[in-house]
Amino acid sequence: MNSILFLVALAFAPGIYLAVAIYGRDKYDREPKMILLKAFLLGCLSIIPAAIIEIVLKEPLDFPELGIWNVAIHAFVGVALVEELAKFVMLRFHAYRLPDFNEPFDGIVYAAFVGLGFATAENVLYVLQGGWGVGVMRMFTSVPAHYAFAVIMGYYVGKAKFEPQHRMLHMTRGVFYATFMHGAYDFFLMQKSYPALAILTIGVLLMSLRISRRAVEELHADSVFRFHSTQVNQLLEPHERSGF
């Protein structure tokens, strides 16, 4: 029992850490914690339809004669597109419609919580099956990767809500870029024809994290609540100021 609890805690650790980190960046107009918790739980649940669709598509998308291209189809369409669409649906029909989603940066925050929910649920399954070694490895690879893909998607979903004239374009871009980076990550990991290409998985991860960091910095700096928050903080007494 203790070992199972340890593995579950290990599986949850990276998702919780990254969720707290992105919550901390949203310092000008923080989102309600219950809504964020719901976004996280919806992300956890999104693994169910994604898994079902992946199983259904596995045989129709299987073209052994294509060799490495078969791996690409499975990685980009059978896994990445399915999973990113599952997360997008949860984001679009939950947080996106709420009045608390009141600036572009919120797209990143809510998408990150949905993505981390998905990553955590997936992580629990892998860690319980593979043990603590798998948990440590995924702590620095798969979970941060899902976080980065979610931030990339959330960047465009945030823009979509506040640029209605380009809504469909931004949403399409969000799903496309998240799927592309996710697919590339999985492809280099899954293909066995050229073992040396596996190192490019780390390259895709680092690139995704870099893009997501820039997205966070851009929309955080452009927050409509930045100036207002600074004014309010200056009016408060020191003991009234709080990061939360």
C-alpha positions in Angstrom: 0.0 0.0 0.0 2.8 2.4 0.9 4.6 1.8 -2.3 1.4 2.5 -4.3 0.8 5.7 -2.4 4.4 6.7 -3.1 4.0 6.0 -6.9 0.8 8.0 -7.0 2.4 10.9 -5.2 5.4 10.7 -7.6 3.0 10.7 -10.6 1.1 13.8 -9.3 4.2 15.8 -8.2 5.3 17.3 -11.6 1.7 18.3 -12.6 1.1 20.0 -9.2 4.4 21.8 -9.4 3.7 23.2 -12.9 0.1 24.1 -12.0 1.4 26.1 -9.0 4.0 27.7 -11.1 1.6 28.9 -13.8 -0.9 30.0 -11.1 1.9 32.1 -9.6 2.5 33.8 -12.9 -1.1 34.9 -13.1 -0.5 37.5 -10.4 -2.5 40.5 -11.8 -5.9 38.9 -11.9 -5.8 35.3 -10.5 -8.5 32.9 -11.6 -10.8 31.3 -9.1 -9.3 28.2 -7.6 -12.4 26.1 -8.0 -12.6 26.8 -11.7 -9.0 25.9 -12.1 -9.6 22.7 -10.1 -12.5 21.9 -12.5 -10.3 22.5 -15.5 -7.7 20.2 -14.1 -10.2 17.5 -13.4 -11.7 17.9 -16.9 -8.2 17.4 -18.2 -8.0 14.2 -16.2 -11.3 13.0 -17.7 -10.3 13.9 -21.2 -7.9 11.0 -21.2 -11.0 8.7 -21.4 -12.4 9.8 -24.8 -8.9 10.2 -26.1 -8.0 6.6 -25.2 -11.2 5.3 -26.8 -10.7 7.2 -30.0 -7.1 6.1 -30.2 -8.1 2.4 -29.9 -10.8 2.9 -32.6 -8.3 4.6 -35.0 -5.5 2.2 -34.3 -6.4 -0.3 -37.0 -7.7 2.1 -39.7 -4.5 4.1 -39.4 -2.2 1.1 -39.6 -0.3 1.0 -42.9 2.8 -1.3 -42.3 3.8 -1.0 -45.9 4.6 2.7 -45.4 7.3 2.0 -42.9 8.4 5.0 -41.0 5.6 7.0 -42.5 3.2 4.7 -40.7 4.8 5.7 -37.4 4.4 9.4 -38.4 0.7 8.9 -39.2 0.1 7.2 -35.8 2.1 9.8 -33.9 0.6 12.9 -35.5 -2.9 11.8 -36.2 -3.6 8.7 -34.0 -2.1 10.2 -30.8 -1.2 13.9 -31.0 -4.3 15.2 -32.8 -6.7 13.0 -30.8 -5.2 14.1 -27.5 -4.9 17.7 -28.3 -8.5 17.8 -29.6 -9.7 16.2 -26.4 -8.0 18.9 -24.3 -9.2 21.6 -26.6 -12.9 20.5 -26.2 -12.6 20.6 -22.5 -11.0 24.1 -22.7 -13.5 25.4 -25.3 -16.6 24.3 -23.6 -15.6 25.0 -20.0 -13.3 27.9 -19.2 -13.6 29.7 -22.5 -17.2 30.5 -21.9 -16.8 31.8 -18.4 -16.8 35.5 -17.5 -13.6 34.9 -15.4 -11.8 34.3 -18.7 -11.4 38.1 -19.1 -7.9 38.5 -20.8 -5.8 36.6 -23.3 -3.4 35.3 -20.6 -6.2 33.4 -19.0 -6.2 31.1 -22.1 -2.7 30.0 -21.1 -3.7 29.4 -17.5 -6.8 27.4 -18.2 -5.2 25.4 -21.0 -2.2 24.6 -18.8 -4.5 23.2 -16.1 -6.4 21.1 -18.6 -3.2 19.9 -20.1 -1.7 19.1 -16.7 -4.8 17.2 -15.7 -4.4 15.1 -18.8 -0.7 14.6 -18.2 -1.2 13.7 -14.6 -3.9 11.1 -15.3 -1.7 9.6 -18.0 1.3 9.7 -15.7 -0.5 7.8 -12.9 -1.2 4.9 -15.3 2.4 4.8 -16.6 4.0 5.1 -13.2 1.8 2.5 -11.6 2.8 0.1 -14.4 6.4 1.0 -14.8 7.5 2.0 -11.3 9.4 4.9 -9.8 12.1 5.0 -12.5 9.4 5.7 -15.1 8.0 8.4 -12.8 11.3 10.2 -12.5 11.9 10.0 -16.2 8.4 11.3 -17.1 8.8 14.1 -14.5 11.3 15.7 -16.7 10.0 14.8 -20.1 6.3 13.9 -20.8 4.6 16.0 -18.2 6.6 19.2 -19.0 5.9 18.4 -22.7 2.1 18.2 -22.2 2.4 21.5 -20.2 4.2 23.2 -23.1 1.8 21.9 -25.7 -1.1 23.2 -23.6 0.5 26.7 -23.2 1.0 26.9 -26.9 -2.7 26.0 -27.5 -3.8 28.4 -24.7 -1.9 31.3 -26.2 -4.0 31.1 -29.4 -7.2 30.3 -27.6 -6.7 33.4 -25.5 -6.2 35.5 -28.6 -9.2 33.9 -30.2 -11.6 35.1 -27.4 -10.5 38.7 -27.7 -10.0 38.9 -31.4 -13.4 37.6 -32.6 -12.7 38.6 -36.2 -9.9 36.0 -36.2 -11.4 33.5 -33.8 -11.4 30.4 -36.0 -8.0 31.2 -37.3 -6.5 31.4 -33.8 -8.2 28.3 -32.6 -7.1 26.4 -35.6 -3.6 27.6 -35.1 -3.7 26.6 -31.4 -4.8 23.0 -32.1 -2.4 22.8 -35.1 0.8 24.0 -33.4 0.1 22.0 -30.2 -0.6 18.9 -32.4 2.5 19.5 -34.5 4.9 19.7 -31.5 3.2 16.8 -29.8 3.3 14.7 -32.9 7.0 15.5 -33.5 7.8 14.6 -29.9 6.0 11.3 -30.1 7.3 10.5 -33.6 11.0 10.7 -32.6 10.2 8.7 -29.5 8.2 6.0 -31.3 10.2 5.4 -34.5 12.7 2.6 -34.3 14.1 2.7 -37.8 16.8 5.3 -36.9 17.7 5.0 -33.2 19.8 8.1 -33.3 16.8 10.3 -34.1 15.4 9.6 -30.6 17.7 12.4 -29.3 15.5 14.8 -31.2 12.7 14.1 -28.8 14.7 16.2 -26.3 15.1 18.9 -28.9 11.4 19.1 -29.5 10.7 19.2 -25.8 13.2 22.1 -25.3 11.8 24.0 -28.3 8.3 23.5 -27.0 9.3 24.8 -23.5 11.0 27.8 -25.1 8.0 28.7 -27.2 5.7 28.3 -24.2 7.9 30.5 -22.0 7.8 33.2 -24.7 4.0 32.9 -24.9 3.7 33.3 -21.2 6.0 36.3 -21.1 4.2 38.0 -24.0 0.7 37.7 -22.7 1.7 38.3 -19.1 3.4 41.6 -20.1 0.3 42.6 -22.1 -2.1 41.8 -19.2 -4.9 44.4 -19.1 -4.8 44.2 -15.3 -1.1 44.9 -15.0 -1.3 48.7 -14.4 -4.5 48.4 -12.3 -2.9 45.7 -10.1 0.2 47.9 -9.6 -1.9 50.9 -8.6 -3.9 48.8 -6.1 -0.8 47.3 -4.6 0.7 50.7 -4.0 -2.3 51.8 -2.1 -2.3 48.8 0.2 -0.4 48.8 3.5 2.6 46.4 3.5 0.8 43.9 5.7 -2.1 43.8 3.3 -0.1 42.9 0.2 -0.1 39.2 -0.7 1.0 37.1 -3.6 -2.2 35.1 -3.2 
